[in-house]
Amino acid sequence: MLLYPLLVVYKNYCILIPIFCFLHGFDAEEDLVGSLASMSTNERIKAIQKMPETMRKKREIRNKVLKEITKKSRHRGAQCTQCLQGAAVSFRRFGNTLSEYFHQLRLWHKTLKIIGAEFGTSVLSYFVFLKWLLNLNIFSFLINFGFITIPQFLAAEPNNLSFTGLEVFTGAGYFQQTVLYYGFYTNATISKVENGPSYNMQLAYIFTVGIYFVICFLILLFSMAKFFSRNINSQTFSVNASKLLCTWDFNITNEKAVKLQQKNLHTQIKESLTEVNKEVRNFSVMERVARIATHLLAWLASLGTAVAACAAVYFLSINNLKLFMKGYRNDLESQAAMLVLPVIVSLLNTLIPFFFSWLGHLEKFQTPGQHIYVTITRNTILKMSIVGILCYYWLNIVATSESQCWETLVGQDIYRLVLVDFIFCLLGSFFGEFLRRIIGTTVCMNLGLPEFDIGRNVLDLIYAQTLTWIGILFSPLLPGIQMIAFFIVFFVKKVSLMRNCQPPRKVWRTAQMMTSFIFLLFCPSFLGVLSVTGVTVWRLKPSEECGPFRGLSSMYAAVDEWIQILQSYTASKWVVWIYHNLISSELFFFILSTILLVVTYLYWQIIQGRKTMTELLRKQINNVSLAFICIFCIIWLLC
Amino acid sequence: MPSEQAGFFVKRKISHKIQLYNVYSSTYSLLRDQNTLLHGRYHEMAPNVVPMDYTKDPDVKLPMQLIINMPELKENPFKERIVESFSEDGEGSLSFNDFVDMFSVLSEMAPRELKAIYAFKIYDFNTDNFICKADLEKTLNKLTREELTAEEITLVCEKVIEEADMDGDGKLGFADFENMISKAPDFLRYYF
């Protein structure tokens, strides 16, 4: 904190510094070598890397440091420290070679670099997000497959149904009696050998899903915290300075993209200059009222559309249920009827956003950033309310209906939704980018090449991931299917981007974007899924005839029964104690929440305090430098 | 492979090898073993001048004109400044060590402080260790292809100095620059 005034002093007395350097030059280097020699190896490596010298100079310094270290260790007369050091060096080299090989295995590293070079960092962030979701799904699939599906293979019942090709689209038929759905899993304790180790399927199912969600929660929380901490400083403090010196994307090496970036920056600077000139523009009362009225109307229209879409989905799904209750028939008509609900949901999700962006063009927003955020908010509300109404339908209507195995029905619904959403994503790419390019270059020349719509594509990804998370409890292999879908989507989007799109004209603030993506994934999406899964596990009665929880009053009752069994073993009394006093006790959670709130409030106050401190220091710097200039002038005048 | 794609492939390999080089920068044998890729690129720019064998530490420098034609730098508006900041003689000719230095700083694994120091050097056109108004004007011209009027340029540069100059001397020192980029979270991501 004191460095700023010191640097100012340094600048004002910089005449004297060269003399100091000449006199103390060699001493300075000896001091540096000494301080480096006393650091630990990792710190030393990092310190040498940070030095802004040429490679040759760094090498010299490093050799001097090594000589110093061997001199010191020779003073202590230890031969084995030298051997140890040699061993440590070769171990570190081995570690580095290994990590180099792992780097080469990184999937799509080269592709991502090429995309970043041609289209900039904002389009790249979509593909990075897609890759992150793909990794998450691979992790989910491996967990579920390893802990739930593989044991089930050992206790599998034979499948008597026949396979026709249409099951791939409807998920019903042959697939009903496979590991794909909840209904197939046994509630028994599996053991291959008599009196050998046994595997309790009930506990495995509930604990795998539970621990998976806890791990996801932690991953999302840490990613969000990392992005927030990096971006919390991006205020509008030095808007112009940042624009000039920090927004040039050095990653771009494509000639067209570079020219576009330059034109972009030119437009932005011109806009901000004209804004400066009309900053003192006051809206009259009438204009303000008109603007507020337009905004209100637009919001009413969008919320109304969302409600209408939800109502349509609700009535369609009630019809859907009637179809299932009639029983399963193998003919084409009933198979096609099963696909009506997913197709309508996907159509609503695809077409209504266009209506929202048209509304956005009608309203005149003050900044383009506001327009983007409002559109994304409306789209999120639409998608989440559709998912919400579907969950309500599944949990309240399907679960209490008289079907044989309601969890499998829900699993099949989700499978169809995921599949149709994937197909619509590919079609969207085809129509939105390929055909649009053909139209823009042949029929309607002034439209030009399409841009890659980052907001719409990211919301599609978040929607698909939400469906997958909801479906994990009912269809454990759904992450595997989503994994394959994301894989194909990556390639299709990449090819479509390279062939059909031009680099974006609007400059997005990339860091804020990534923060918003992860936040959207966490806040409506993941928390919603947690509540749905929570309600299913705690409140709903599992079906009597299928699945690992058949006959119990709720899925959570399996854990209760297990704790009862544990009470009779003295060795595991601590588990029982933790369960009764911590996990199922409300007092514990109340105390925990209070502590968390207090800590949050304290941190918030610390941040406010630091902001005030920064302002004070800034004023101090100005005053100090003025004071020194005055003193200097007075001394000069007096001499 | 088209040369642009080759460039990125090299950059990926280089970025990791550079980290190793940063850690074990010592002998020429290491140079040859682990930086053959970089050396290959250096050699192919001027095969007649650059020897394949570096054990005798030849004093070979390539002029700026050859280096700014590399695919990674060709379209960059600051290519001359980048090459000048890393050249030891200040005129833009790079020896192989300078070449490796340049890619080491521009790789994705270089520490933020190092990138900040070199970014400052790149924007400092008259090499006086301050970014003064003339430097900012030249930067602005390069960023917008000289399409702004003289008044607009002056206005923008004045605003920048007003916002970022902490100690009121009319130009940006390294401390001011570092303070400003600490508030720009995209800096590391954009700077290679």
Boltz contact constraints between the chains, C-beta under 6 A:
constraints:
  - contact:
      token1: [A, 7]
      token2: [B, 175]
      max_distance: 6.0
  - contact:
      token1: [A, 8]
      token2: [B, 167]
      max_distance: 6.0
  - contact:
      token1: [A, 45]
      token2: [B, 23]
      max_distance: 6.0
  - contact:
      token1: [A, 49]
      token2: [B, 22]
      max_distance: 6.0
  - contact:
      token1: [A, 49]
      token2: [B, 111]
      max_distance: 6.0
  - contact:
      token1: [A, 50]
      token2: [B, 111]
      max_distance: 6.0
  - contact:
      token1: [A, 50]
      token2: [B, 113]
      max_distance: 6.0
  - contact:
      token1: [A, 50]
      token2: [B, 114]
      max_distance: 6.0
  - contact:
      token1: [A, 52]
      token2: [B, 117]
      max_distance: 6.0
  - contact:
      token1: [A, 54]
      token2: [B, 101]
      max_distance: 6.0
  - contact:
      token1: [A, 55]
      token2: [B, 25]
      max_distance: 6.0
  - contact:
      token1: [A, 55]
      token2: [B, 97]
      max_distance: 6.0
  - contact:
      token1: [A, 55]
      token2: [B, 100]
      max_distance: 6.0
  - contact:
      token1: [A, 55]
      token2: [B, 101]
      max_distance: 6.0
  - contact:
      token1: [A, 56]
      token2: [B, 97]
      max_distance: 6.0
  - contact:
      token1: [A, 58]
      token2: [B, 25]
      max_distance: 6.0
  - contact:
      token1: [A, 59]
      token2: [B, 25]
      max_distance: 6.0
  - contact:
      token1: [A, 96]
      token2: [B, 20]
      max_distance: 6.0
  - contact:
      token1: [A, 100]
      token2: [B, 16]
      max_distance: 6.0
  - contact:
      token1: [A, 103]
      token2: [B, 16]
      max_distance: 6.0
  - contact:
      token1: [A, 109]
      token2: [B, 12]
      max_distance: 6.0
  - contact:
      token1: [A, 110]
      token2: [B, 9]
      max_distance: 6.0
  - contact:
      token1: [A, 113]
      token2: [B, 8]
      max_distance: 6.0
  - contact:
      token1: [A, 114]
      token2: [B, 8]
      max_distance: 6.0
  - contact:
      token1: [A, 121]
      token2: [B, 189]
      max_distance: 6.0
  - contact:
      token1: [A, 230]
      token2: [B, 185]
      max_distance: 6.0
  - contact:
      token1: [A, 231]
      token2: [B, 185]
      max_distance: 6.0
  - contact:
      token1: [A, 233]
      token2: [B, 183]
      max_distance: 6.0
  - contact:
      token1: [A, 234]
      token2: [B, 185]
      max_distance: 6.0
  - contact:
      token1: [A, 238]
      token2: [B, 163]
      max_distance: 6.0
  - contact:
      token1: [A, 238]
      token2: [B, 164]
      max_distance: 6.0
  - contact:
      token1: [A, 238]
      token2: [B, 180]
      max_distance: 6.0
  - contact:
      token1: [A, 240]
      token2: [B, 159]
      max_distance: 6.0
  - contact:
      token1: [A, 240]
      token2: [B, 160]
      max_distance: 6.0
  - contact:
      token1: [A, 240]
      token2: [B, 163]
      max_distance: 6.0
  - contact:
      token1: [A, 241]
      token2: [B, 160]
      max_distance: 6.0
  - contact:
      token1: [A, 241]
      token2: [B, 163]
      max_distance: 6.0
  - contact:
      token1: [A, 241]
      token2: [B, 164]
      max_distance: 6.0
  - contact:
      token1: [A, 241]
      token2: [B, 180]
      max_distance: 6.0
  - contact:
      token1: [A, 242]
      token2: [B, 184]
      max_distance: 6.0
  - contact:
      token1: [A, 244]
      token2: [B, 160]
      max_distance: 6.0
  - contact:
      token1: [A, 246]
      token2: [B, 181]
      max_distance: 6.0
  - contact:
      token1: [A, 246]
      token2: [B, 184]
      max_distance: 6.0
  - contact:
      token1: [A, 246]
      token2: [B, 187]
      max_distance: 6.0
  - contact:
      token1: [A, 249]
      token2: [B, 190]
      max_distance: 6.0
  - contact:
      token1: [A, 250]
      token2: [B, 190]
      max_distance: 6.0
  - contact:
      token1: [A, 250]
      token2: [B, 191]
      max_distance: 6.0
  - contact:
      token1: [A, 250]
      token2: [B, 192]
      max_distance: 6.0
  - contact:
      token1: [A, 253]
      token2: [B, 72]
      max_distance: 6.0
  - contact:
      token1: [A, 253]
      token2: [B, 75]
      max_distance: 6.0
  - contact:
      token1: [A, 255]
      token2: [B, 75]
      max_distance: 6.0
  - contact:
      token1: [A, 258]
      token2: [B, 75]
      max_distance: 6.0
  - contact:
      token1: [A, 262]
      token2: [B, 144]
      max_distance: 6.0
  - contact:
      token1: [A, 262]
      token2: [B, 145]
      max_distance: 6.0
  - contact:
      token1: [A, 265]
      token2: [B, 143]
      max_distance: 6.0
  - contact:
      token1: [A, 265]
      token2: [B, 144]
      max_distance: 6.0
  - contact:
      token1: [A, 266]
      token2: [B, 144]
      max_distance: 6.0
  - contact:
      token1: [A, 266]
      token2: [B, 147]
      max_distance: 6.0
  - contact:
      token1: [A, 269]
      token2: [B, 156]
      max_distance: 6.0
  - contact:
      token1: [A, 273]
      token2: [B, 152]
      max_distance: 6.0
  - contact:
      token1: [A, 510]
      token2: [B, 186]
      max_distance: 6.0
  - contact:
      token1: [A, 511]
      token2: [B, 185]
      max_distance: 6.0
  - contact:
      token1: [A, 511]
      token2: [B, 186]
      max_distance: 6.0
  - contact:
      token1: [A, 621]
      token2: [B, 166]
      max_distance: 6.0
  - contact:
      token1: [A, 621]
      token2: [B, 167]
      max_distance: 6.0
  - contact:
      token1: [A, 622]
      token2: [B, 168]
      max_distance: 6.0
  - contact:
      token1: [A, 625]
      token2: [B, 167]
      max_distance: 6.0
  - contact:
      token1: [A, 625]
      token2: [B, 168]
      max_distance: 6.0
